[in-house]
Amino acid sequence: MIWGEWFLFTESTAIISAFFILFGIWMTIYKMKYYAFWVKLYGLAWFLITSTILFFDSESILFGLLYLAIYIIMAGISLFLRQVMFMVFAVIGVYLYIFNLVFDIFEGSAIFPLILGIMGVSIVLLAVFFQKYGTRLFRRRSNEKIEPVVEE
C-alpha cells in the first residue's frame, strides 16, 4: 500500500463517508427522510470514490477482496433496507472490481476484446433484470393491503 499524506487523507475520507452513510440510515429510521437522502448520497459517492482510489493504488489481493466484500454487503443492505441507491453504488463497485481484474489479467491477450464484450453484455442484462424485477425487489413492506382502484 501507499503510505503518506495522500493515503491518510483518502483513508480518513473513506471512514468519514462511511459515517455519513450510517448517519443517513439513522436519519431514515427516525423519519428525516428528505435530509437522509442527500446525506446517504454524499456518503455513498465519496465512499465509492475514496475506496476505489485506495483499491487501485493497492497491490494487495486481500484489499481487493475486502473491496469486493464491502460492495457485496452493500448490495445485501440495499435489499434489506429496500433502497435502490445502495444497490446502484454496490453494482458500480463490483463492476469496477471486475473490470480491474479483467484489465490486469487479460490485457494483451487475444480474448481481451471478447471478455470486454461479455462484460458489456452483462451490464445490459443486469439493466433488463432490474427493469423486470426491480419493483418486486425494492417494494416497501407494509401491513396494510392496497386495494386496486376500480373505476365504474
Secondary structure, 3 states (H helix, E strand, C coil): CCCCHHHHHHHHHHHHHHHHHHHHHHHHHCCCHHHHHHHHHHHHHHHHHHHHHHHHHCCCHHHHHHHHHHHHHHHHHHHHHCCHHHHHHHHHHHHHHHHHHHHHHHCCCCCHHHHHHHHHHHHHHHHHHHHHHHHHHCCCCCCCCCCCCCCC
